[in-house]
Amino acid sequence: MPKHPGLYEPRSLRPTIADLYDNPPLNETLTISGWIRTRRSTKAVSFAEITDGSTLRSLQVVLPHDKISRERIEAELHTGASLTITGQLVPTPDRPQPFELQAQAYTLLGSADPETYPLQKKAHSLEFLREIAHLRVRTRTYQAVFRIRHGVSLAIHQFFHERGFVYVHTPILTPSDCEGAGQLFQVITTEDPDPTAFFGRPAYLTVSGQLDAEILTMGLGRVYTFGPTFRAEPSHTPRHLAEFWMIEPEMAFFDLEDTMNLAEDLLKSLIRYVLRHYADELAFLTERYDPDLLARLESVKESVFLRLSYAEAIDILQKSGREFAYAPVWGTDLQAEHERYLVETYAQRPVIVYNYPRDIKAFYMRQNDDGKTVAAFDVLFPGIGEVIGGSQREERLDRLEAEMQRRHMNLTAYQAYLDTRRFGTVPHSGFGLGLERFLLFVTGLTNVRDVIPFFRAAGQMA
C-alpha cells in the first residue's frame, strides 16, 4: 500500500548524463540514451562521446570490438546519430573524465548520414548555424544559451513571486498601439481580408502588455506579464526581432524611485542566479566567445548603478570632447553611441538615465512639474545599451486626456484604460525588460537571433 493513499507516486526516470555527474553510480550497469558528438576507433575499441541535452558535459562510451563489431559501429555510429546504450559505469581516475561507460550493447535509434548531416565539425560560425536554426540546438553553444534562457526565465518568476507579485496573462491580440509608434502587425482571417470582419474593429499583435497590466494592477496591486510581443519594424540590425519576449511589471503605489530600485534589484538578482547555477555554460561561452564575460558579470552584480537625469547626461556628453556621429542635443533621444560612452567610458558601470523630455516619450508617462519632462527612465548596460525602459504612469485623468489629445489619439479606443484613472486612481509605475537584450549581456553573444530558439525578423523566419 502506498504511504500516502490517493497521492500520485511518480515513477523513477531513466538517468540522464547530468544525473551521472551529480551522483555517479560507479560500477553499476545502467542504460543511457543520447546523440553522438564524436566517434573514433582503434583496433580493439571504439570511443564515442555522447550528449543528451541535460548538461554541457558529455559521456565517454567505450565500445569493445569483441562485444560489438567494429564494422557495425563504423557503419552506424556517425556524428548526430541517436542511440541507447547499456553498460557499466567505471571510474577513470587517470584520465580527464571522471568515469566512462563500458558498453555491453547498443540500439541505434536514428541514423545521421555523414554525407548530408551538416554538423560534422566541432565548431561552426554563428552565421552558418543561423542558416540551419532547426539543427543548431545540437551544438554546445545553443545548448548553453538556451539552458541559460531557461534559468533566467525561472529566476524572473521567483523574483516577482517572492515580492508578492501576481503573474498575469495579457492579450496577444489587441485593438490599440500601446507605444504610439504605429509599427504593428495587423491580424486578418484567411477567409476575409477585411480587418474588421472578425472582431468588428481592427486587431493587431501586441507590442506590449503594459496597458492591460495597468488595468489589472488596480485590483491586484503588483502584477507582471512575461510573454511574446511583436514589432513590425523593418530593421536588420543584430538587436531587433519582430517577435521577442518582454517582462513587464506594474506596481500600484510605486513612484519613479521605487521603480528604478526594483529594476536594479531585478537585474542584479538575475545575474547572481546565472552565476550561481550556470558555471559550466558561462565558462564555455567565456572561452569560446567573450573572454571578459565572467569578469563583467561579476562587476555588474556588485556595482551600484549610476543615476543621471537626462539633462545631466546631455551635459556630460556635450563636455566629453568626443565627436559623435549624432550631436547630443537636449530634446533628442540618446543614440547607441551616447549610451555606450555614458556606461563604458564615463561611469564604467550600468547607468540609469531618468526624467526624459516629454516629447520623445510615450503618452502615458507622468508629467513632471517643469512641464518639459516626464518621470521616465532607461537602464543602460555595457555593450548592450538600453535593457530596461520604464516610467511612473500618469495617474491624473485630466493630464492624461490632455496629452492624448495633444498627440491626436482616439480617446474612444482607450476608455477602459482611462477608467482606471476615472475610478479610484492611484500613483503607479512599471517597466519593460527585453529578455533577449538581457540574454545578450549574460551570454556574451552579440546578435539577438542567437538567444531565441526560433527567430522572427524582417526578411527572416527561422
N, C-alpha and C positions, 0 to 999 in steps of 0.2 A: 504494500500500500504506500502511495506517495506521502512524503512528510506533511505536505500541505494540500489536502484534498481539494480539488476544484481549481487549483492553480496550474498553469501550464508549465510543464517541465521541459526546458529546452534540451534538444539533443546536442551532443558534443559535435563540433565541426571538425572536418579534416584539417590538420595543421597546415599553416602557411609557413613560408620561409621566415617571415618576421617572427612567428612563434618559435621557430628553432633557435633564432638568435637570442630571444628573450629567455628561453628556458630549454636548452638543448637536451633532448632525451638520448644521451650518448649510449651507444652500443645496443640501442633498441632498433627493431625493424619497423619501418613506417612507410607510408605512401605519400608522395608529393606530386602535385601537378604544376605545370608551368610551360614557359616558352624557352627555346634555346637562344641564348645570346651569342655564344660562340661554341665551336666544337673542333677538337683536333685529335689526331690519332697517332699512336706509336705502334710498334709491332705487337705488343702484348695487350695494351689497353687503349681505350678512347676516353677523353675528358670532355665533358660538356658543362658549360656554365648556364645555369637555369635561373630564370626570374619568374615571379608570379604576380608582380604588381603590389605586393604587400609591403615591400621595403625596397630601397635603392640597392641594398646588398643582394648579391647573388649566391647561389648554392653550387658548389662544385660537385659534379657527379662523376664517379669513376665507373666505366663500363668495361669489365674484363672480357676479353675476346674468347676466353674459354667457356664463358656462360652465354654471351651474346655475340654472334658472329660479326666480325669487322665489316664484312660485305653488306650485311643488313644495316648496320649503323651508318656506314658511309652512303648508302642508298637512300636512307630515310631521314636521318637526323641532320638537317641543314638549319642554318640561322633562320629563325622565325617560326620553325615548326613547333607544334604543341604536343605534349606527351604527359603520360602519367607513369611515374617510376616507383617501384618498390625496392627497398634496400635497407642496409644497416647504416646508421649514422655513427661514424667513428671519429674520435679526436685526432687532430693533426698538429701537435704542438711544435713540430719542426718546420711548419710551412706557414705562409702568410695568412691563410684562412684558419679559423679555429677548429673546423671539422669538415668532413666531406661525406657524401652519401655513396656507399659501396653498392652499386646497383646489382640486383638479382634478376630483374626483369623489367621490361617497359612495354607500354601500349602507346602506339602512335595515335594521336587524336586528330591532328590536322597537319598536312604537309605544307611546305613552303618551297616552291621551285626556286633554286638559286639563280636560275637564268632570268627570272622575272620579278622576284621579291626585291624591292628597291633599297632595303636597309641592310646591306651587306657589310658596310664599313662600320667601325666603332664610332666615328664622329662624322656628322653631316652638318652643312651650314643651315642656319635657321631659315634662310631664304628658300633653300631646297625643301626643307621639311614643311614649310607653309604650302607648297605645291601638292603635298600628299598629306594634308591635315588629318585625313581619316586613319593614317598609319603612324603619325608622329608620336602618339601616346605610347608606342612600343619602345621609345628611346628613353634613356635615363633623364635627359633634360626635361622632357614634358612630364614624366612621372614625378620628378622633383617639384616642378612648378604646380602641377595640379594637386599634389598632396598638400603643398603649402596653401593653395587656394582653399582646399577643404578646411585646413586648420584655421585659417583666418576667418572663414565663414562661421565655424563653430565658436571661435573666440568672440566674434561680434555678438552672437546670440547670448553667450554667457555674460558678457559685459553689461548689456542692457537688462537682462533678467535680474542680475544681482543688484541693479539700481532701481528696481521697481517699474520698469517699462513694460508695456504690453505690445507684443508683436502683432501687427495688423496687416491685412491684405487689402491693398487699394487696387482699383480697377486698372486693367491694361488698356481697355477701350475707354476713351474719354471724349466729351464734346468740345473741350476747350484746350487752349495752349497755355500751360502754366507759366512759362517764361516770357511769353510775348514775342518770341523770336521768329515764329512762323515756319520753322523747319520741321514740318510734321509729315508723317506718313498717313495718308487718308485710307480708310477702310471701305471697300465696297464688296458686294456679293458677286459671285461669278455669273449669276443669272441676270443681275440688273446693275448696270454701271451707274445708275442714279445714286449719288452719295447719300440721299435722304430716304431711299426706298425702305430700308430695313428698320432703322431706329426713328425715322421721322425727322431727323436732322443729321448733319454730317458727323461722322465719328472718325477718330484718329487713334493711332497708337500713342500711348502716353509718353511725354518727355520727362515726367516727374510725378511721383505720388504725393507731393507736398500738399496741394490744396485739399485733397481728401483726408490726408493725415491731420491737417489743421482742424478739420471738422471733427474728427474722432478724438483729438486731444481735449476738446471742450467737454467731453464726458468722462474720458479715461485718464486725463491728467498728463501722463507721459506715454507716448507711443513711438513706435518706429516701424518703418517699412524696409523691406530688403527684397528687391525684385528687379526684373528687367525693365529698362527704359529705352526709348528709341529717338534718334535724331536723324532727320533726312538732310544731313549736312554733307555736301559733295566734296568731302575732304579726303586726301590720300596721305595725310601725314601719319607718322608712327604713333600718334597719340589719340587718334579718332576712330571710333567704331560707330556703326549705325545701330547696333544693339549692344547694350552694355548693362552692367548691374550697379545699382545705387543703394546705399544705406542712408535712410532719411529719418532721423529722429525729430519729433516735435514735442515741446515741453511747455505746458501751461505754467504761468507764473515765473518763467525764466526771463531774465533780461540779457543784454548783449554779453556782459562779462560772465554770467553764469554759463552761457552757451560756448564762449571761447574756452572756458575752463574745461567743460565737458569734452569738447573736440580735442584738446590737447591730451587729456587723460585717455581718451579712446585710442588715439594713435600710439601713444607710449605703451598702453596695455597690449595692443595687438603685436607690436614689435617684440615686447617681452615674451609673449606667448610663442611666437615663431622661434625666437632664440632658444627658448626652453625645450620645445618639442620637436624641432626640425633641424637638429645639428648636422645630421648626415646630408640632408638636402642642401643646407646652406654651405657646407664645406665643399660639396660638389660644384655648386654654382659659383662659389668664390674662386675655385681653382680653374674652372672652365671659362667663365665669362667676365667676372669683375673682381679683381684681386683686392679691392677696397671694400667689398660688400660687408663683411663681418664687422670691420672697424667702424664703418659708417652707421650700421645698425646699433652697435654698442654706444656710439657717441650720441645718437639722437635720443635713445631711450633714457639717457641720463641728463640731457640738456633741459634748460628752461627756455621755452620758445620766446624769442624777442618779439615784443608787441610795438608796432608803429602805427600811428594814424596815417591815412593816405597822404595827408599834407606833409607829414614828416618824411614819408617815403619819397615823394616827389622832390622835396628839398635835398635829400641825401643823393638822389640820382643826379640832380642838376649840379651839385657841387662835387661830384665824383671825379671830374676831369676825364671821364670816359666819353668817347664819341659813339653814341648808339645809333643804330640804323633808324630807329624811331625816337625822336626827341621826347624826353619826359616832360609833359606839359600838364598842368592841373586841368582836370576835366576830361582827360583821355584815359582809357583803360591801360593798365600796366601790361607791357608786352613780355614775352618769354625772356628776352634779354635783360629786361629790368628786374624781373623776378629772380633770375639767376644771380645777378650782381648783388641784390639785397641779401640773398641767402648764402651764397658761396663765397663772396668777397667781403661784403660789409659785416654781416653778422656771424658768418661761419657756423650757422645753426639754423633750424627752422624759424620762420618769421610769420607772425600773424599781422596782416595789414587790415585796418578797420576804418570805419567812417568814410566810405567812398562817396564820390559825387552822386547826387540823386539821379541825374540824367543818364548815367551809364549803368544803372542797376534796375532791378525788376520793380514792378508797380507795388508789390506787397510789402516792401521793406519800410520799416518805421522811419519817418522823417525826424531828423534832429532839429533842435531849436534854432540852428543857424539858417534853416530854410534852404541850404545848399547841399547838405549831405544826408546820408541815411545810415542807420545803425547796422551796417553790413560788414562782413569780414571774410577774408580768404586766408587759409593756411598754406604757406609755401614751403616746399621741401627741396633739398638739394637734388639736382639732376632731373627733377620732375616738374617743378613749378607748382601750380595750384593743385592741391589734393583734396581740400575741403573748401566749400563755399557755403556761407550761411548768413543769417541775419536775425535780428529781432523783428517780428512781424508787426505791421501797422494794425493796431487793435482799435483805433478810433475811426468809427464809421464815416464821419464827415470827411476826415483827411483821406481815407481810403477811396471813397467815392470820387472826391475831387481829383485825386491822382489818376484814377482810371479814366475819368472824363478828359483830363488833360492829354492823355495818351490815346484818346478816341477809341476806347474799348467799349464793347457792347455789354453794359451792366446787366441786361436781362439774362445773359448767359451765365452770370455769376451770382444769382440771387441766393442759392443755397450757401455759398461761401460768405456772402455779405450778411446772411442771417446770423452767423457766428459772432458778428460784431453788433448786430441789432439786438440780440438777446443774451445778456449776461457776458459781455465781452471781458476779456482779461488780458494782461500782458502775456505774451508767449513768444517763443523763439524756436528756431530749428536750423538744421544744416544738411547738406548732402555730401557724402563721401563716395567718390567713384572707386569701386572695388578694383577695377583694372589698373587705374593710375597708382593706387596704393601697392598693388602687387608688383608693378614695375620697380618700385622702391625696394621692396623686401626680397626680390629675386635678383636684382642687378641687371635684368634684361631691359631692352630699350624700345620694344615695339609692342603695343597693346595686343596685337594679333597673336603674340606668343604667350599670353597669360590667360586666355579664354579658350575653352576646348574647341568651339566652332565659331569662327569669326565671321561677322557680317559687316562689310564696309562698302563704300562706294566702289562699284565695279567688281566686288568680290563677295562670294558666298561659299565659304569652305564647307 
